[in-house]
Amino acid sequence: MPHSYYKIWLHLIFSTKDRAPLLHTSAQNKIYEHLRNQLIEMQCPVRIINGMPDHIHLLFLQNPKMAVTEIVKQIKGNSSHWINSENITPEKFAWQTGYAVYSVSESQLERVYHYIRNQKEHHLKRTFNQEFEKFASIHGFLLEP
């Protein structure tokens, strides 16, 4: 093949430090837009960003010239610095160290999109911990106690 083809959809989930509910509704759109712009600058087109006061979900195409760890480090570090410098939250802001990222097949893209879009409905029935444990179980991860 004379050309390289790629299309790697990623579903990234990470939370605020200590899962503190700092992403208030009034600040969420600003934060989502900042994250979207960062990803676009890294040539990672975004499908959707949404979340809850204590965590966030992102669905985007990976730039194959960048490692996933590099993308995550950049968006988490830059956004936490920006949130603090712009006083977006009433107290010092930080993301939790870890994250979860899953590849999404084209056949499941709309399902994941709707899942992310409907976060508030999902969390009427399930906490973030329950949600994360479900994802870990589905993908075969053993969670540390």
A tleap script that builds the chain and sets N, CA, C and O, in Angstrom:
source leaprc.protein.ff14SB
mol = sequence {
  NMET PRO HIE SER TYR TYR LYS ILE TRP LEU
  HIE LEU ILE PHE SER THR LYS ASP ARG ALA
  PRO LEU LEU HIE THR SER ALA GLN ASN LYS
  ILE TYR GLU HIE LEU ARG ASN GLN LEU ILE
  GLU MET GLN CYS PRO VAL ARG ILE ILE ASN
  GLY MET PRO ASP HIE ILE HIE LEU LEU PHE
  LEU GLN ASN PRO LYS MET ALA VAL THR GLU
  ILE VAL LYS GLN ILE LYS GLY ASN SER SER
  HIE TRP ILE ASN SER GLU ASN ILE THR PRO
  GLU LYS PHE ALA TRP GLN THR GLY TYR ALA
  VAL TYR SER VAL SER GLU SER GLN LEU GLU
  ARG VAL TYR HIE TYR ILE ARG ASN GLN LYS
  GLU HIE HIE LEU LYS ARG THR PHE ASN GLN
  GLU PHE GLU LYS PHE ALA SER ILE HIE GLY
  PHE LEU LEU GLU CPRO
}
set mol.1.N position { 0.842 -1.178 0.000 }
set mol.1.CA position { 0.000 0.000 0.000 }
set mol.1.C position { 0.889 1.244 0.000 }
set mol.1.O position { 1.796 1.344 0.826 }
set mol.2.N position { 0.654 2.169 -0.885 }
set mol.2.CA position { 1.509 3.357 -0.944 }
set mol.2.C position { 1.187 4.401 0.132 }
set mol.2.O position { 2.000 5.289 0.387 }
set mol.3.N position { 0.024 4.305 0.758 }
set mol.3.CA position { -0.376 5.284 1.763 }
set mol.3.C position { -0.706 4.591 3.075 }
set mol.3.O position { -0.987 3.393 3.107 }
set mol.4.N position { -0.670 5.363 4.158 }
set mol.4.CA position { -1.069 4.842 5.462 }
set mol.4.C position { -2.452 5.370 5.795 }
set mol.4.O position { -2.747 6.546 5.579 }
set mol.5.N position { -3.288 4.507 6.317 }
set mol.5.CA position { -4.639 4.880 6.686 }
set mol.5.C position { -4.846 4.568 8.160 }
set mol.5.O position { -4.389 3.537 8.652 }
set mol.6.N position { -5.518 5.438 8.846 }
set mol.6.CA position { -5.770 5.235 10.260 }
set mol.6.C position { -7.041 5.968 10.660 }
set mol.6.O position { -7.395 7.004 10.096 }
set mol.7.N position { -7.702 5.409 11.632 }
set mol.7.CA position { -8.881 6.035 12.219 }
set mol.7.C position { -9.057 5.370 13.576 }
set mol.7.O position { -9.679 4.314 13.692 }
set mol.8.N position { -8.503 6.000 14.588 }
set mol.8.CA position { -8.470 5.418 15.917 }
set mol.8.C position { -9.293 6.297 16.861 }
set mol.8.O position { -8.827 7.334 17.333 }
set mol.9.N position { -10.509 5.867 17.121 }
set mol.9.CA position { -11.382 6.582 18.047 }
set mol.9.C position { -11.017 6.194 19.472 }
set mol.9.O position { -10.819 5.015 19.764 }
set mol.10.N position { -10.926 7.180 20.360 }
set mol.10.CA position { -10.613 6.941 21.759 }
set mol.10.C position { -11.704 7.515 22.664 }
set mol.10.O position { -12.196 8.621 22.440 }
set mol.11.N position { -12.066 6.756 23.676 }
set mol.11.CA position { -12.975 7.206 24.733 }
set mol.11.C position { -12.105 7.356 25.974 }
set mol.11.O position { -11.641 6.370 26.547 }
set mol.12.N position { -11.893 8.606 26.379 }
set mol.12.CA position { -11.030 8.931 27.505 }
set mol.12.C position { -11.894 9.388 28.675 }
set mol.12.O position { -12.812 10.192 28.509 }
set mol.13.N position { -11.588 8.868 29.856 }
set mol.13.CA position { -12.314 9.221 31.076 }
set mol.13.C position { -11.286 9.580 32.142 }
set mol.13.O position { -10.333 8.835 32.374 }
set mol.14.N position { -11.486 10.724 32.785 }
set mol.14.CA position { -10.670 11.052 33.948 }
set mol.14.C position { -11.469 11.915 34.904 }
set mol.14.O position { -12.473 12.521 34.530 }
set mol.15.N position { -11.003 11.962 36.149 }
set mol.15.CA position { -11.776 12.647 37.181 }
set mol.15.C position { -10.973 13.771 37.816 }
set mol.15.O position { -9.764 13.894 37.624 }
set mol.16.N position { -11.684 14.576 38.570 }
set mol.16.CA position { -11.039 15.627 39.343 }
set mol.16.C position { -10.276 14.977 40.493 }
set mol.16.O position { -10.568 13.845 40.881 }
set mol.17.N position { -9.306 15.692 41.031 }
set mol.17.CA position { -8.520 15.159 42.145 }
set mol.17.C position { -9.457 14.820 43.304 }
set mol.17.O position { -10.314 15.619 43.681 }
set mol.18.N position { -9.281 13.643 43.849 }
set mol.18.CA position { -10.105 13.123 44.940 }
set mol.18.C position { -11.589 13.090 44.575 }
set mol.18.O position { -12.456 13.030 45.447 }
set mol.19.N position { -11.860 13.130 43.289 }
set mol.19.CA position { -13.236 13.125 42.758 }
set mol.19.C position { -14.097 14.238 43.365 }
set mol.19.O position { -15.299 14.076 43.578 }
set mol.20.N position { -13.450 15.354 43.632 }
set mol.20.CA position { -14.169 16.514 44.167 }
set mol.20.C position { -15.100 17.064 43.082 }
set mol.20.O position { -14.694 17.171 41.925 }
set mol.21.N position { -16.326 17.411 43.434 }
set mol.21.CA position { -17.298 17.916 42.440 }
set mol.21.C position { -17.044 19.383 42.072 }
set mol.21.O position { -17.829 20.260 42.431 }
set mol.22.N position { -15.951 19.642 41.362 }
set mol.22.CA position { -15.531 21.008 41.048 }
set mol.22.C position { -15.990 21.500 39.686 }
set mol.22.O position { -15.907 22.695 39.403 }
set mol.23.N position { -16.470 20.603 38.842 }
set mol.23.CA position { -16.867 21.004 37.483 }
set mol.23.C position { -18.336 21.418 37.506 }
set mol.23.O position { -19.211 20.696 37.030 }
set mol.24.N position { -18.577 22.584 38.064 }
set mol.24.CA position { -19.943 23.088 38.185 }
set mol.24.C position { -20.534 23.359 36.806 }
set mol.24.O position { -19.813 23.668 35.857 }
set mol.25.N position { -21.830 23.241 36.713 }
set mol.25.CA position { -22.538 23.417 35.446 }
set mol.25.C position { -22.144 24.710 34.753 }
set mol.25.O position { -21.981 24.734 33.533 }
set mol.26.N position { -21.990 25.784 35.513 }
set mol.26.CA position { -21.650 27.081 34.926 }
set mol.26.C position { -20.261 27.092 34.294 }
set mol.26.O position { -19.999 27.896 33.398 }
set mol.27.N position { -19.371 26.213 34.747 }
set mol.27.CA position { -17.999 26.176 34.225 }
set mol.27.C position { -17.779 25.082 33.185 }
set mol.27.O position { -16.801 25.129 32.438 }
set mol.28.N position { -18.676 24.095 33.127 }
set mol.28.CA position { -18.436 22.934 32.274 }
set mol.28.C position { -18.226 23.308 30.809 }
set mol.28.O position { -17.270 22.836 30.195 }
set mol.29.N position { -19.078 24.128 30.243 }
set mol.29.CA position { -18.940 24.452 28.818 }
set mol.29.C position { -17.619 25.137 28.509 }
set mol.29.O position { -17.023 24.872 27.465 }
set mol.30.N position { -17.148 26.013 29.392 }
set mol.30.CA position { -15.846 26.676 29.195 }
set mol.30.C position { -14.730 25.638 29.191 }
set mol.30.O position { -13.838 25.664 28.343 }
set mol.31.N position { -14.797 24.732 30.151 }
set mol.31.CA position { -13.758 23.697 30.270 }
set mol.31.C position { -13.797 22.758 29.062 }
set mol.31.O position { -12.754 22.413 28.507 }
set mol.32.N position { -14.993 22.349 28.659 }
set mol.32.CA position { -15.127 21.460 27.501 }
set mol.32.C position { -14.578 22.140 26.243 }
set mol.32.O position { -13.887 21.510 25.444 }
set mol.33.N position { -14.885 23.407 26.076 }
set mol.33.CA position { -14.401 24.137 24.888 }
set mol.33.C position { -12.882 24.242 24.914 }
set mol.33.O position { -12.233 24.110 23.877 }
set mol.34.N position { -12.317 24.477 26.083 }
set mol.34.CA position { -10.855 24.546 26.193 }
set mol.34.C position { -10.230 23.195 25.829 }
set mol.34.O position { -9.256 23.140 25.079 }
set mol.35.N position { -10.788 22.119 26.358 }
set mol.35.CA position { -10.280 20.782 26.031 }
set mol.35.C position { -10.424 20.496 24.538 }
set mol.35.O position { -9.509 19.960 23.911 }
set mol.36.N position { -11.572 20.855 23.974 }
set mol.36.CA position { -11.810 20.660 22.537 }
set mol.36.C position { -10.740 21.391 21.719 }
set mol.36.O position { -10.175 20.823 20.785 }
set mol.37.N position { -10.468 22.632 22.068 }
set mol.37.CA position { -9.460 23.417 21.332 }
set mol.37.C position { -8.074 22.805 21.454 }
set mol.37.O position { -7.320 22.781 20.482 }
set mol.38.N position { -7.731 22.312 22.635 }
set mol.38.CA position { -6.438 21.651 22.815 }
set mol.38.C position { -6.313 20.431 21.903 }
set mol.38.O position { -5.298 20.245 21.232 }
set mol.39.N position { -7.358 19.607 21.887 }
set mol.39.CA position { -7.321 18.407 21.059 }
set mol.39.C position { -7.230 18.767 19.575 }
set mol.39.O position { -6.483 18.133 18.829 }
set mol.40.N position { -7.967 19.756 19.156 }
set mol.40.CA position { -7.913 20.186 17.756 }
set mol.40.C position { -6.505 20.669 17.403 }
set mol.40.O position { -6.001 20.371 16.320 }
set mol.41.N position { -5.870 21.413 18.314 }
set mol.41.CA position { -4.497 21.868 18.075 }
set mol.41.C position { -3.536 20.701 17.907 }
set mol.41.O position { -2.548 20.800 17.180 }
set mol.42.N position { -3.831 19.586 18.589 }
set mol.42.CA position { -2.987 18.389 18.482 }
set mol.42.C position { -3.428 17.485 17.334 }
set mol.42.O position { -2.965 16.350 17.217 }
set mol.43.N position { -4.325 17.994 16.488 }
set mol.43.CA position { -4.853 17.246 15.350 }
set mol.43.C position { -5.574 15.975 15.790 }
set mol.43.O position { -5.396 14.897 15.222 }
set mol.44.N position { -6.396 16.148 16.827 }
set mol.44.CA position { -7.244 15.072 17.352 }
set mol.44.C position { -8.692 15.565 17.273 }
set mol.44.O position { -9.197 16.116 18.251 }
set mol.45.N position { -9.366 15.382 16.145 }
set mol.45.CA position { -10.745 15.854 16.020 }
set mol.45.C position { -11.657 15.267 17.101 }
set mol.45.O position { -11.581 14.082 17.425 }
set mol.46.N position { -12.513 16.120 17.643 }
set mol.46.CA position { -13.372 15.750 18.766 }
set mol.46.C position { -14.783 15.467 18.281 }
set mol.46.O position { -15.336 16.218 17.478 }
set mol.47.N position { -15.358 14.383 18.774 }
set mol.47.CA position { -16.759 14.049 18.487 }
set mol.47.C position { -17.661 14.606 19.576 }
set mol.47.O position { -18.692 15.210 19.281 }
set mol.48.N position { -17.269 14.401 20.870 }
set mol.48.CA position { -18.075 14.909 21.978 }
set mol.48.C position { -17.239 14.945 23.259 }
set mol.48.O position { -16.338 14.133 23.465 }
set mol.49.N position { -17.573 15.918 24.108 }
set mol.49.CA position { -17.021 16.014 25.464 }
set mol.49.C position { -18.205 16.289 26.378 }
set mol.49.O position { -19.031 17.158 26.097 }
set mol.50.N position { -18.279 15.546 27.468 }
set mol.50.CA position { -19.348 15.756 28.434 }
set mol.50.C position { -18.928 15.110 29.744 }
set mol.50.O position { -17.969 14.339 29.783 }
set mol.51.N position { -19.635 15.419 30.800 }
set mol.51.CA position { -19.282 14.811 32.066 }
set mol.51.C position { -20.195 15.226 33.185 }
set mol.51.O position { -21.331 15.653 32.983 }
set mol.52.N position { -19.658 15.086 34.362 }
set mol.52.CA position { -20.363 15.379 35.598 }
set mol.52.C position { -19.449 16.278 36.434 }
set mol.52.O position { -18.318 16.543 36.025 }
set mol.53.N position { -19.906 16.747 37.584 }
set mol.53.CA position { -19.057 17.627 38.390 }
set mol.53.C position { -17.731 17.007 38.838 }
set mol.53.O position { -16.798 17.735 39.179 }
set mol.54.N position { -17.634 15.676 38.842 }
set mol.54.CA position { -16.402 15.040 39.320 }
set mol.54.C position { -15.620 14.261 38.270 }
set mol.54.O position { -14.567 13.706 38.584 }
set mol.55.N position { -16.106 14.205 37.033 }
set mol.55.CA position { -15.351 13.488 35.995 }
set mol.55.C position { -15.797 13.933 34.604 }
set mol.55.O position { -16.786 14.645 34.433 }
set mol.56.N position { -15.026 13.483 33.626 }
set mol.56.CA position { -15.262 13.925 32.254 }
set mol.56.C position { -15.025 12.769 31.291 }
set mol.56.O position { -14.190 11.898 31.537 }
set mol.57.N position { -15.779 12.776 30.186 }
set mol.57.CA position { -15.634 11.799 29.105 }
set mol.57.C position { -15.313 12.566 27.826 }
set mol.57.O position { -15.909 13.609 27.558 }
set mol.58.N position { -14.377 12.054 27.042 }
set mol.58.CA position { -14.035 12.649 25.762 }
set mol.58.C position { -14.015 11.552 24.710 }
set mol.58.O position { -13.519 10.455 24.965 }
set mol.59.N position { -14.545 11.836 23.542 }
set mol.59.CA position { -14.516 10.904 22.414 }
set mol.59.C position { -13.877 11.655 21.257 }
set mol.59.O position { -14.422 12.645 20.771 }
set mol.60.N position { -12.707 11.174 20.816 }
set mol.60.CA position { -11.957 11.885 19.785 }
set mol.60.C position { -11.111 10.918 18.966 }
set mol.60.O position { -10.874 9.775 19.359 }
set mol.61.N position { -10.669 11.408 17.830 }
set mol.61.CA position { -9.757 10.635 16.978 }
set mol.61.C position { -8.324 10.877 17.420 }
set mol.61.O position { -7.918 12.021 17.623 }
set mol.62.N position { -7.566 9.813 17.566 }
set mol.62.CA position { -6.167 9.935 17.955 }
set mol.62.C position { -5.333 10.391 16.775 }
set mol.62.O position { -5.490 9.885 15.663 }
set mol.63.N position { -4.455 11.337 17.011 }
set mol.63.CA position { -3.423 11.684 16.044 }
set mol.63.C position { -2.395 10.557 16.116 }
set mol.63.O position { -1.770 10.386 17.163 }
set mol.64.N position { -2.193 9.782 15.053 }
set mol.64.CA position { -1.301 8.623 15.129 }
set mol.64.C position { 0.172 8.991 15.307 }
set mol.64.O position { 1.007 8.120 15.550 }
set mol.65.N position { 0.484 10.264 15.189 }
set mol.65.CA position { 1.864 10.706 15.399 }
set mol.65.C position { 2.134 10.998 16.869 }
set mol.65.O position { 3.256 11.343 17.242 }
set mol.66.N position { 1.098 10.859 17.711 }
set mol.66.CA position { 1.238 11.138 19.138 }
set mol.66.C position { 0.808 9.921 19.943 }
set mol.66.O position { -0.177 9.261 19.612 }
set mol.67.N position { 1.546 9.633 20.991 }
set mol.67.CA position { 1.158 8.553 21.905 }
set mol.67.C position { -0.035 9.009 22.732 }
set mol.67.O position { -0.196 10.198 23.008 }
set mol.68.N position { -0.859 8.061 23.118 }
set mol.68.CA position { -2.021 8.378 23.947 }
set mol.68.C position { -1.569 9.067 25.230 }
set mol.68.O position { -2.181 10.049 25.650 }
set mol.69.N position { -0.513 8.571 25.852 }
set mol.69.CA position { -0.030 9.171 27.100 }
set mol.69.C position { 0.358 10.634 26.898 }
set mol.69.O position { 0.130 11.463 27.779 }
set mol.70.N position { 0.937 10.951 25.756 }
set mol.70.CA position { 1.327 12.329 25.457 }
set mol.70.C position { 0.089 13.224 25.312 }
set mol.70.O position { 0.067 14.347 25.816 }
set mol.71.N position { -0.927 12.726 24.630 }
set mol.71.CA position { -2.171 13.487 24.450 }
set mol.71.C position { -2.812 13.760 25.804 }
set mol.71.O position { -3.190 14.894 26.096 }
set mol.72.N position { -2.936 12.726 26.630 }
set mol.72.CA position { -3.583 12.865 27.932 }
set mol.72.C position { -2.794 13.816 28.826 }
set mol.72.O position { -3.372 14.693 29.468 }
set mol.73.N position { -1.498 13.647 28.867 }
set mol.73.CA position { -0.655 14.528 29.695 }
set mol.73.C position { -0.839 15.982 29.281 }
set mol.73.O position { -0.958 16.863 30.133 }
set mol.74.N position { -0.860 16.229 27.993 }
set mol.74.CA position { -1.000 17.593 27.485 }
set mol.74.C position { -2.352 18.200 27.856 }
set mol.74.O position { -2.408 19.320 28.364 }
set mol.75.N position { -3.437 17.474 27.608 }
set mol.75.CA position { -4.748 18.095 27.858 }
set mol.75.C position { -5.036 18.237 29.352 }
set mol.75.O position { -5.659 19.214 29.768 }
set mol.76.N position { -4.593 17.282 30.160 }
set mol.76.CA position { -4.841 17.402 31.595 }
set mol.76.C position { -3.981 18.503 32.210 }
set mol.76.O position { -4.473 19.319 32.989 }
set mol.77.N position { -2.704 18.524 31.859 }
set mol.77.CA position { -1.806 19.538 32.419 }
set mol.77.C position { -2.178 20.940 31.990 }
set mol.77.O position { -2.262 21.851 32.813 }
set mol.78.N position { -2.400 21.111 30.693 }
set mol.78.CA position { -2.741 22.428 30.178 }
set mol.78.C position { -4.075 22.904 30.734 }
set mol.78.O position { -4.194 24.060 31.139 }
set mol.79.N position { -5.074 22.039 30.760 }
set mol.79.CA position { -6.396 22.480 31.212 }
set mol.79.C position { -6.412 22.806 32.705 }
set mol.79.O position { -7.063 23.770 33.105 }
set mol.80.N position { -5.721 22.040 33.531 }
set mol.80.CA position { -5.715 22.360 34.961 }
set mol.80.C position { -5.009 23.690 35.206 }
set mol.80.O position { -5.442 24.480 36.044 }
set mol.81.N position { -3.928 23.937 34.480 }
set mol.81.CA position { -3.240 25.237 34.591 }
set mol.81.C position { -4.173 26.365 34.156 }
set mol.81.O position { -4.260 27.393 34.828 }
set mol.82.N position { -4.864 26.177 33.046 }
set mol.82.CA position { -5.782 27.190 32.527 }
set mol.82.C position { -6.939 27.433 33.500 }
set mol.82.O position { -7.287 28.582 33.769 }
set mol.83.N position { -7.535 26.362 34.029 }
set mol.83.CA position { -8.652 26.493 34.972 }
set mol.83.C position { -8.225 27.326 36.178 }
set mol.83.O position { -8.978 28.184 36.637 }
set mol.84.N position { -7.019 27.075 36.693 }
set mol.84.CA position { -6.530 27.836 37.846 }
set mol.84.C position { -6.181 29.278 37.483 }
set mol.84.O position { -6.488 30.198 38.240 }
set mol.85.N position { -5.546 29.479 36.337 }
set mol.85.CA position { -5.159 30.845 35.964 }
set mol.85.C position { -6.356 31.722 35.637 }
set mol.85.O position { -6.298 32.939 35.808 }
set mol.86.N position { -7.451 31.110 35.164 }
set mol.86.CA position { -8.671 31.853 34.826 }
set mol.86.C position { -9.678 31.872 35.980 }
set mol.86.O position { -10.763 32.439 35.852 }
set mol.87.N position { -9.316 31.251 37.103 }
set mol.87.CA position { -10.215 31.167 38.266 }
set mol.87.C position { -11.592 30.616 37.890 }
set mol.87.O position { -12.622 31.150 38.299 }
set mol.88.N position { -11.588 29.540 37.105 }
set mol.88.CA position { -12.836 28.912 36.651 }
set mol.88.C position { -13.547 28.223 37.810 }
set mol.88.O position { -14.776 28.183 37.853 }
set mol.89.N position { -12.774 27.681 38.750 }
set mol.89.CA position { -13.360 27.035 39.928 }
set mol.89.C position { -13.023 27.873 41.163 }
set mol.89.O position { -12.007 28.567 41.186 }
set mol.90.N position { -13.879 27.808 42.188 }
set mol.90.CA position { -13.660 28.639 43.368 }
set mol.90.C position { -12.445 28.230 44.205 }
set mol.90.O position { -11.957 29.026 45.008 }
set mol.91.N position { -11.957 27.014 44.030 }
set mol.91.CA position { -10.785 26.564 44.770 }
set mol.91.C position { -9.742 26.013 43.806 }
set mol.91.O position { -10.019 25.826 42.621 }
set mol.92.N position { -8.537 25.754 44.323 }
set mol.92.CA position { -7.462 25.233 43.473 }
set mol.92.C position { -7.928 23.958 42.796 }
set mol.92.O position { -8.502 23.075 43.435 }
set mol.93.N position { -7.678 23.869 41.499 }
set mol.93.CA position { -8.162 22.752 40.700 }
set mol.93.C position { -7.022 21.839 40.290 }
set mol.93.O position { -5.912 22.295 40.015 }
set mol.94.N position { -7.308 20.537 40.253 }
set mol.94.CA position { -6.369 19.548 39.710 }
set mol.94.C position { -7.169 18.334 39.254 }
set mol.94.O position { -8.224 18.017 39.804 }
set mol.95.N position { -6.638 17.664 38.234 }
set mol.95.CA position { -7.203 16.388 37.797 }
set mol.95.C position { -6.550 15.275 38.602 }
set mol.95.O position { -5.414 15.419 39.052 }
set mol.96.N position { -7.250 14.181 38.786 }
set mol.96.CA position { -6.672 12.993 39.405 }
set mol.96.C position { -5.558 12.476 38.490 }
set mol.96.O position { -5.602 12.679 37.277 }
set mol.97.N position { -4.578 11.820 39.065 }
set mol.97.CA position { -3.419 11.365 38.289 }
set mol.97.C position { -3.799 10.384 37.180 }
set mol.97.O position { -3.352 10.545 36.044 }
set mol.98.N position { -4.588 9.404 37.476 }
set mol.98.CA position { -4.890 8.351 36.509 }
set mol.98.C position { -5.968 8.723 35.517 }
set mol.98.O position { -6.536 9.815 35.549 }
set mol.99.N position { -6.228 7.777 34.637 }
set mol.99.CA position { -7.278 7.929 33.620 }
set mol.99.C position { -7.559 6.566 33.035 }
set mol.99.O position { -6.820 5.609 33.268 }
set mol.100.N position { -8.633 6.484 32.275 }
set mol.100.CA position { -8.953 5.272 31.532 }
set mol.100.C position { -9.163 5.689 30.080 }
set mol.100.O position { -9.772 6.723 29.805 }
set mol.101.N position { -8.661 4.889 29.169 }
set mol.101.CA position { -8.860 5.174 27.752 }
set mol.101.C position { -9.126 3.860 27.034 }
set mol.101.O position { -8.457 2.852 27.261 }
set mol.102.N position { -10.123 3.905 26.162 }
set mol.102.CA position { -10.543 2.711 25.433 }
set mol.102.C position { -10.641 3.044 23.958 }
set mol.102.O position { -11.053 4.144 23.591 }
set mol.103.N position { -10.267 2.109 23.123 }
set mol.103.CA position { -10.486 2.280 21.687 }
set mol.103.C position { -11.955 1.979 21.399 }
set mol.103.O position { -12.576 1.147 22.061 }
set mol.104.N position { -12.490 2.663 20.412 }
set mol.104.CA position { -13.896 2.496 20.056 }
set mol.104.C position { -13.970 2.130 18.584 }
set mol.104.O position { -13.477 2.866 17.730 }
set mol.105.N position { -14.584 0.996 18.287 }
set mol.105.CA position { -14.724 0.599 16.889 }
set mol.105.C position { -15.785 1.465 16.219 }
set mol.105.O position { -16.687 1.986 16.875 }
set mol.106.N position { -15.664 1.607 14.936 }
set mol.106.CA position { -16.605 2.412 14.165 }
set mol.106.C position { -18.048 1.939 14.387 }
set mol.106.O position { -18.974 2.749 14.412 }
set mol.107.N position { -18.229 0.638 14.547 }
set mol.107.CA position { -19.578 0.093 14.733 }
set mol.107.C position { -20.190 0.486 16.084 }
set mol.107.O position { -21.408 0.423 16.249 }
set mol.108.N position { -19.370 0.883 17.033 }
set mol.108.CA position { -19.856 1.259 18.362 }
set mol.108.C position { -19.818 2.766 18.610 }
set mol.108.O position { -20.166 3.229 19.696 }
set mol.109.N position { -19.401 3.516 17.617 }
set mol.109.CA position { -19.193 4.954 17.774 }
set mol.109.C position { -20.452 5.691 18.222 }
set mol.109.O position { -20.394 6.491 19.155 }
set mol.110.N position { -21.580 5.438 17.579 }
set mol.110.CA position { -22.814 6.142 17.946 }
set mol.110.C position { -23.278 5.755 19.347 }
set mol.110.O position { -23.797 6.591 20.087 }
set mol.111.N position { -23.093 4.511 19.703 }
set mol.111.CA position { -23.477 4.043 21.046 }
set mol.111.C position { -22.669 4.782 22.111 }
set mol.111.O position { -23.230 5.248 23.103 }
set mol.112.N position { -21.367 4.890 21.912 }
set mol.112.CA position { -20.509 5.592 22.869 }
set mol.112.C position { -20.833 7.084 22.879 }
set mol.112.O position { -20.864 7.707 23.940 }
set mol.113.N position { -21.073 7.651 21.709 }
set mol.113.CA position { -21.458 9.062 21.613 }
set mol.113.C position { -22.695 9.334 22.469 }
set mol.113.O position { -22.704 10.275 23.263 }
set mol.114.N position { -23.735 8.518 22.312 }
set mol.114.CA position { -24.967 8.719 23.073 }
set mol.114.C position { -24.761 8.481 24.565 }
set mol.114.O position { -25.374 9.150 25.397 }
set mol.115.N position { -23.903 7.534 24.897 }
set mol.115.CA position { -23.582 7.297 26.308 }
set mol.115.C position { -22.965 8.547 26.923 }
set mol.115.O position { -23.356 8.958 28.016 }
set mol.116.N position { -22.014 9.148 26.236 }
set mol.116.CA position { -21.350 10.354 26.740 }
set mol.116.C position { -22.342 11.522 26.768 }
set mol.116.O position { -22.378 12.280 27.737 }
set mol.117.N position { -23.123 11.663 25.738 }
set mol.117.CA position { -24.085 12.761 25.668 }
set mol.117.C position { -25.093 12.695 26.820 }
set mol.117.O position { -25.529 13.734 27.315 }
set mol.118.N position { -25.460 11.506 27.242 }
set mol.118.CA position { -26.485 11.322 28.267 }
set mol.118.C position { -25.911 11.048 29.655 }
set mol.118.O position { -26.512 10.308 30.435 }
set mol.119.N position { -24.770 11.627 29.969 }
set mol.119.CA position { -24.127 11.393 31.259 }
set mol.119.C position { -25.032 11.681 32.455 }
set mol.119.O position { -25.078 10.892 33.399 }
set mol.120.N position { -25.733 12.778 32.423 }
set mol.120.CA position { -26.558 13.149 33.575 }
set mol.120.C position { -27.651 12.102 33.838 }
set mol.120.O position { -27.961 11.805 34.992 }
set mol.121.N position { -28.221 11.555 32.788 }
set mol.121.CA position { -29.223 10.493 32.951 }
set mol.121.C position { -28.593 9.229 33.526 }
set mol.121.O position { -29.173 8.597 34.410 }
set mol.122.N position { -27.414 8.855 33.035 }
set mol.122.CA position { -26.740 7.652 33.524 }
set mol.122.C position { -26.447 7.753 35.018 }
set mol.122.O position { -26.554 6.773 35.755 }
set mol.123.N position { -26.077 8.957 35.448 }
set mol.123.CA position { -25.664 9.105 36.843 }
set mol.123.C position { -26.822 9.326 37.806 }
set mol.123.O position { -26.609 9.521 39.003 }
set mol.124.N position { -28.025 9.297 37.297 }
set mol.124.CA position { -29.181 9.224 38.190 }
set mol.124.C position { -29.293 7.810 38.750 }
set mol.124.O position { -29.873 7.596 39.815 }
set mol.125.N position { -28.724 6.841 38.012 }
set mol.125.CA position { -28.822 5.427 38.381 }
set mol.125.C position { -27.509 4.854 38.903 }
set mol.125.O position { -27.518 3.844 39.607 }
set mol.126.N position { -26.378 5.482 38.569 }
set mol.126.CA position { -25.075 4.888 38.850 }
set mol.126.C position { -24.071 5.978 39.232 }
set mol.126.O position { -24.013 7.020 38.580 }
set mol.127.N position { -23.280 5.744 40.286 }
set mol.127.CA position { -22.237 6.684 40.691 }
set mol.127.C position { -21.041 6.563 39.743 }
set mol.127.O position { -20.968 5.639 38.932 }
set mol.128.N position { -20.116 7.501 39.857 }
set mol.128.CA position { -18.902 7.429 39.044 }
set mol.128.C position { -18.142 6.140 39.355 }
set mol.128.O position { -17.657 5.478 38.438 }
set mol.129.N position { -18.032 5.779 40.623 }
set mol.129.CA position { -17.322 4.544 40.984 }
set mol.129.C position { -17.974 3.327 40.346 }
set mol.129.O position { -17.282 2.457 39.817 }
set mol.130.N position { -19.291 3.260 40.391 }
set mol.130.CA position { -19.999 2.139 39.776 }
set mol.130.C position { -19.784 2.128 38.264 }
set mol.130.O position { -19.575 1.073 37.665 }
set mol.131.N position { -19.837 3.311 37.654 }
set mol.131.CA position { -19.608 3.418 36.215 }
set mol.131.C position { -18.198 2.947 35.864 }
set mol.131.O position { -18.013 2.170 34.927 }
set mol.132.N position { -17.208 3.417 36.616 }
set mol.132.CA position { -15.821 3.069 36.330 }
set mol.132.C position { -15.576 1.576 36.533 }
set mol.132.O position { -14.874 0.946 35.742 }
set mol.133.N position { -16.149 1.015 37.586 }
set mol.133.CA position { -16.006 -0.423 37.823 }
set mol.133.C position { -16.617 -1.230 36.684 }
set mol.133.O position { -16.081 -2.270 36.301 }
set mol.134.N position { -17.737 -0.755 36.140 }
set mol.134.CA position { -18.369 -1.448 35.015 }
set mol.134.C position { -17.448 -1.419 33.788 }
set mol.134.O position { -17.239 -2.447 33.144 }
set mol.135.N position { -16.902 -0.247 33.470 }
set mol.135.CA position { -15.974 -0.142 32.338 }
set mol.135.C position { -14.763 -1.050 32.546 }
set mol.135.O position { -14.340 -1.747 31.624 }
set mol.136.N position { -14.210 -1.040 33.751 }
set mol.136.CA position { -13.042 -1.868 34.042 }
set mol.136.C position { -13.366 -3.345 33.858 }
set mol.136.O position { -12.568 -4.095 33.296 }
set mol.137.N position { -14.523 -3.757 34.327 }
set mol.137.CA position { -14.931 -5.147 34.199 }
set mol.137.C position { -15.115 -5.542 32.728 }
set mol.137.O position { -14.629 -6.587 32.295 }
set mol.138.N position { -15.812 -4.707 31.975 }
set mol.138.CA position { -16.050 -4.983 30.550 }
set mol.138.C position { -14.735 -5.153 29.802 }
set mol.138.O position { -14.615 -6.004 28.921 }
set mol.139.N position { -13.744 -4.330 30.163 }
set mol.139.CA position { -12.479 -4.349 29.442 }
set mol.139.C position { -11.413 -5.213 30.101 }
set mol.139.O position { -10.262 -5.227 29.665 }
set mol.140.N position { -11.793 -5.932 31.148 }
set mol.140.CA position { -10.882 -6.903 31.749 }
set mol.140.C position { -9.791 -6.322 32.613 }
set mol.140.O position { -8.730 -6.932 32.749 }
set mol.141.N position { -10.019 -5.142 33.210 }
set mol.141.CA position { -9.021 -4.551 34.097 }
set mol.141.C position { -9.300 -4.956 35.541 }
set mol.141.O position { -10.453 -5.006 35.971 }
set mol.142.N position { -8.267 -5.236 36.262 }
set mol.142.CA position { -8.389 -5.493 37.703 }
set mol.142.C position { -8.120 -4.187 38.435 }
set mol.142.O position { -7.050 -3.595 38.289 }
set mol.143.N position { -9.082 -3.745 39.214 }
set mol.143.CA position { -8.933 -2.492 39.944 }
set mol.143.C position { -8.230 -2.744 41.262 }
set mol.143.O position { -8.467 -3.755 41.923 }
set mol.144.N position { -7.361 -1.815 41.640 }
set mol.144.CA position { -6.691 -1.911 42.931 }
set mol.144.C position { -7.688 -1.530 44.027 }
set mol.144.O position { -8.525 -0.649 43.831 }
set mol.145.N position { -7.596 -2.203 45.191 }
set mol.145.CA position { -8.529 -1.874 46.290 }
set mol.145.C position { -8.289 -0.485 46.845 }
set mol.145.O position { -8.985 -0.061 47.767 }
savepdb mol mol.pdb
quit
